[in-house]
Amino acid sequence: MGFMDKVREQSTVLAQRAQETAREGKVKLDQAQAKRRADAIFRDLGAAVYAERTGRAGADNQEKIDRLVEALSRQEADQGLGDTDGGTPPASGGTPPPSGGTPPPSGSTTPPPAGTPSS
């Protein structure tokens, strides 16, 4: 293989690596933009719900909440929420289990903290 063939081969490999890096960069940029959009919607939604719960909401607040929930649902379906670890909140609306794992079965009691006398 001649010198020029080796140069051509190396330039092809470098061009492929540059394209891969550009694709990875675009994916990260898209994720960051999706996260920024989702964060803005979450912030506005939180403010609207807070205003409602504290009695400071305007007459059109429920419509605003509905619009924001719809916008957030569209964002999630179209581009995700920008989280790369799959940390999307559960759709059930319930509280998530403690960080220790799964919640205890219903009807069970939690043991008292260590050092507490049992009755």
C-alpha positions as CSV (number, residue, x, y, z in Angstrom):
1,M,0.0,0.0,0.0
2,G,1.4,3.3,-1.0
3,F,1.9,6.4,1.1
4,M,-1.1,8.2,-0.5
5,D,-3.4,5.2,0.1
6,K,-2.5,5.3,3.8
7,V,-3.1,9.0,3.9
8,R,-6.5,8.6,2.2
9,E,-7.5,5.8,4.6
10,Q,-6.5,7.9,7.7
11,S,-8.4,10.9,6.4
12,T,-11.5,8.8,5.9
13,V,-11.2,7.4,9.5
14,L,-10.8,11.0,10.8
15,A,-13.8,12.3,8.9
16,Q,-16.0,9.5,10.2
17,R,-14.9,10.2,13.8
18,A,-15.6,13.9,13.3
19,Q,-19.1,13.1,12.0
20,E,-19.8,10.8,15.0
21,T,-18.6,13.5,17.4
22,A,-20.8,16.1,15.6
23,R,-23.8,13.7,15.9
24,E,-23.1,13.2,19.6
25,G,-22.8,16.9,20.2
26,K,-26.1,17.5,18.4
27,V,-27.9,14.9,20.6
28,K,-26.5,16.6,23.7
29,L,-27.5,20.0,22.5
30,D,-31.0,18.8,21.7
31,Q,-31.3,17.2,25.2
32,A,-30.2,20.4,26.8
33,Q,-32.7,22.5,24.8
34,A,-35.5,20.0,25.6
35,K,-34.6,20.2,29.3
36,R,-34.6,24.0,29.2
37,R,-38.1,24.0,27.6
38,A,-39.4,21.4,30.1
39,D,-37.9,23.3,33.1
40,A,-39.6,26.5,32.0
41,I,-43.0,24.8,31.6
42,F,-42.5,23.1,35.0
43,R,-41.7,26.4,36.6
44,D,-44.8,28.1,35.1
45,L,-47.0,25.2,36.1
46,G,-45.6,25.2,39.6
47,A,-46.3,28.9,39.9
48,A,-49.9,28.5,38.6
49,V,-50.6,25.6,41.0
50,Y,-49.1,27.5,43.9
51,A,-51.2,30.6,43.1
52,E,-54.3,28.4,43.0
53,R,-53.5,26.6,46.3
54,T,-52.8,29.9,48.1
55,G,-55.9,31.7,46.8
56,R,-54.0,34.1,44.6
57,A,-55.0,32.7,41.3
58,G,-56.7,34.7,38.6
59,A,-59.9,33.8,36.9
60,D,-58.2,32.1,34.0
61,N,-55.7,30.1,36.2
62,Q,-57.3,26.7,35.6
63,E,-57.2,27.2,31.9
64,K,-53.5,28.2,32.2
65,I,-52.8,25.0,34.2
66,D,-54.5,22.9,31.5
67,R,-52.5,24.6,28.7
68,L,-49.3,24.1,30.6
69,V,-50.0,20.4,31.3
70,E,-50.9,19.9,27.6
71,A,-47.6,21.7,26.6
72,L,-45.6,19.6,28.9
73,S,-47.3,16.4,27.6
74,R,-46.5,17.4,24.0
75,Q,-42.9,18.2,25.0
76,E,-42.4,14.9,26.7
77,A,-43.9,13.0,23.7
78,D,-42.0,14.9,21.1
79,Q,-38.6,15.4,22.6
80,G,-38.6,14.1,26.1
81,L,-38.0,16.2,29.2
82,G,-34.3,16.4,28.7
83,D,-33.3,14.0,31.4
84,T,-30.7,11.5,30.3
85,D,-31.1,9.2,33.2
86,G,-34.7,8.3,32.6
87,G,-35.8,10.1,35.8
88,T,-39.2,11.0,34.5
89,P,-41.6,11.3,37.4
90,P,-44.2,8.5,37.8
91,A,-47.4,9.1,35.9
92,S,-49.5,7.6,38.7
93,G,-49.3,10.8,40.7
94,G,-48.5,8.8,43.9
95,T,-45.5,9.5,46.0
96,P,-42.4,7.7,44.9
97,P,-41.0,4.9,47.1
98,P,-38.3,5.9,49.6
99,S,-34.8,5.8,48.3
100,G,-34.2,2.5,50.0
101,G,-36.2,0.6,47.4
102,T,-39.8,-0.6,47.2
103,P,-42.5,0.6,49.6
104,P,-43.6,-1.7,52.4
105,P,-46.7,-3.9,51.6
106,S,-50.0,-2.3,52.6
107,G,-51.1,-3.1,56.1
108,S,-47.6,-3.5,57.4
109,T,-46.1,-1.3,60.0
110,T,-42.6,0.3,60.0
111,P,-40.4,-0.7,62.8
112,P,-39.5,2.0,65.4
113,P,-36.2,3.7,65.0
114,A,-33.2,2.1,66.6
115,G,-32.9,2.8,70.3
116,T,-36.6,3.5,70.8
117,P,-38.2,1.2,73.4
118,S,-41.0,-0.9,71.9
119,S,-44.4,-1.0,73.6
